[in-house]
Amino acid sequence: RETAEARELLETARSLGAHFDKQSRELSVYLGILLECGRGLDERVVEAFHKLDATDGVAPISLLLLSLGLMMTENYDSALATLDCLDDGEGRGEAWAIQSLCMRAEIAIRRGDIGLAIALVDRCASAVDIEPAIRRDRLLLLLCWSLLAQGRASDAEEAESELTVLAMASQNRSLLAELN
């Protein structure tokens, strides 16, 4: 979430672009698009979505980044359609399904679809017990939101405390801001 540092790291990586394979080049493009989305620019992410071909074999991480960018720029229907492409991929495994589920929960939260968001967060939490495919801080943030949305602020205190510790240990100021 530190965009200046991320841009610098991406440019450094791109300087090695001659050594990239197809998937690395694709990842570089989608990371660049995601950084633009963080600044509120959605032209390239919408263009990438329209060029998306479900039979093209886009890497799962690229689909997830595309969906994240679409969500960040409030193109929610397109973000969900991109997640459908991710979910429809053969042999992707449980980890990608959980990532998709968490992204769907975040989209529901942003859309204000409280009932759906709570149900999806509950599914994320139970899925992570089986396959720890998402970062603990991301899950805790979703759990905090869900508990607060249900009017269970006292139940959220433990998750909030753990999330605060994780955010401070990693010096993640944006996570602390989100928590507040």
C-alpha positions in Angstrom: 0.0 0.0 0.0 3.0 2.3 -0.1 2.6 3.3 -3.7 5.8 5.4 -4.1 7.9 2.5 -2.9 5.8 0.0 -5.0 6.3 2.1 -8.1 10.0 2.2 -7.5 10.2 -1.5 -7.0 8.2 -2.2 -10.1 10.4 0.1 -12.2 13.5 -1.7 -10.8 12.0 -5.1 -11.7 11.0 -3.9 -15.2 14.6 -2.9 -15.8 15.2 -6.7 -15.8 12.4 -7.1 -18.3 14.6 -8.7 -20.9 14.8 -11.7 -18.6 11.1 -12.0 -17.9 9.0 -14.9 -19.1 5.5 -14.4 -20.4 3.9 -14.7 -17.0 6.4 -12.2 -15.4 5.7 -9.7 -18.2 1.9 -10.1 -17.6 2.3 -9.7 -13.9 4.4 -6.5 -14.4 1.6 -5.0 -16.6 -1.1 -5.9 -14.1 0.9 -4.5 -11.2 1.4 -1.3 -13.1 -2.4 -1.1 -13.7 -3.0 -1.7 -10.0 -0.8 1.1 -9.0 -2.7 3.4 -11.3 -6.0 2.2 -9.7 -4.6 3.2 -6.3 -4.4 6.8 -7.7 -8.0 6.6 -8.9 -7.2 6.1 -12.5 -9.4 3.4 -14.1 -8.8 3.8 -17.9 -6.2 1.0 -18.2 -8.0 -1.4 -15.8 -11.3 -1.1 -17.7 -9.4 -1.6 -21.0 -7.7 -4.7 -19.6 -11.1 -6.0 -18.5 -12.6 -5.5 -21.9 -9.6 -7.3 -23.5 -10.0 -10.2 -21.0 -10.7 -13.5 -22.8 -11.8 -16.3 -20.6 -10.1 -18.8 -22.9 -6.8 -16.8 -23.0 -5.2 -18.5 -20.0 -4.5 -15.4 -17.9 -2.6 -16.4 -14.8 -4.7 -16.5 -11.6 -2.6 -13.8 -9.9 -3.2 -11.5 -12.9 -7.0 -12.1 -12.6 -6.9 -11.4 -8.9 -4.9 -8.1 -9.5 -7.3 -7.1 -12.3 -10.3 -7.7 -10.0 -8.6 -5.8 -7.1 -8.0 -2.8 -9.5 -11.6 -2.9 -10.7 -12.8 -3.0 -7.1 -10.6 -0.1 -6.1 -12.0 2.0 -8.9 -15.6 1.0 -8.0 -16.1 -1.1 -11.2 -17.7 -3.8 -9.0 -19.6 -5.7 -11.7 -16.5 -6.1 -13.8 -14.5 -7.1 -10.7 -17.0 -9.8 -10.0 -16.9 -11.0 -13.6 -13.2 -11.2 -13.4 -13.5 -13.3 -10.2 -15.9 -15.6 -12.1 -13.0 -16.1 -14.6 -10.7 -17.0 -11.7 -13.2 -19.4 -10.2 -13.9 -21.1 -13.6 -10.2 -21.9 -14.1 -9.4 -25.5 -14.2 -7.1 -26.9 -11.4 -6.6 -23.6 -9.6 -6.9 -25.1 -6.2 -8.4 -24.1 -2.9 -6.1 -21.1 -2.3 -7.4 -19.2 -5.3 -11.0 -20.0 -4.4 -10.4 -18.5 -0.9 -8.8 -15.4 -2.4 -11.8 -15.0 -4.7 -14.2 -15.4 -1.7 -12.3 -12.8 0.3 -12.4 -10.4 -2.7 -16.1 -11.0 -3.1 -16.6 -10.1 0.6 -14.7 -6.9 0.2 -16.8 -6.0 -2.9 -20.0 -6.7 -0.9 -18.7 -4.5 1.9 -18.0 -1.6 -0.5 -21.3 -2.0 -2.2 -23.1 -1.9 1.2 -24.6 -5.4 0.8 -24.3 -6.1 4.5 -26.1 -9.5 4.6 -24.1 -10.9 1.7 -20.8 -9.5 3.1 -21.3 -11.0 6.5 -22.1 -14.4 5.0 -19.0 -14.2 2.7 -16.8 -13.2 5.7 -18.1 -16.2 7.6 -17.3 -18.4 4.7 -13.8 -16.9 4.4 -13.1 -17.5 8.1 -14.2 -21.1 8.0 -12.3 -21.8 4.7 -9.1 -20.4 6.2 -9.3 -22.9 9.0 -8.9 -25.6 6.3 -6.5 -23.8 4.0 -4.6 -20.8 5.4 -4.5 -19.0 2.0 -4.9 -15.4 3.1 -2.9 -13.2 5.3 -4.0 -13.1 8.9 -4.3 -9.3 8.9 -6.7 -9.3 5.9 -8.9 -12.0 7.6 -8.9 -10.0 10.9 -9.9 -6.8 9.1 -12.8 -8.7 7.5 -13.8 -10.2 10.8 -13.7 -6.9 12.5 -15.9 -5.3 9.9 -18.4 -8.3 10.1 -18.6 -8.2 13.9 -19.1 -4.4 13.9 -21.7 -4.6 11.1 -23.6 -7.1 13.3 -23.5 -4.7 16.3 -21.1 -7.0 18.1 -18.4 -4.4 19.0 -17.3 -6.2 22.2 -16.8 -9.4 20.2 -14.6 -7.5 17.8 -12.2 -6.2 20.4 -10.0 -9.3 20.4 -9.7 -9.3 16.7 -9.0 -5.5 16.7 -6.3 -5.9 19.3 -4.6 -8.7 17.3 -4.9 -6.7 14.1 -3.4 -3.6 15.8 -0.4 -5.7 17.0 0.2 -7.1 13.5 -0.1 -3.6 11.9 2.3 -2.0 14.3 4.8 -4.8 14.0 4.8 -4.4 10.2 4.6 -0.6 10.4 1.5 -0.8 8.2 0.1 2.7 8.7 -2.6 2.2 6.1 -3.9 -0.9 7.9 -4.1 1.1 11.1 -6.0 3.8 9.3 -8.4 1.3 7.9 -8.9 -0.3 11.3 -9.8 3.2 12.8 
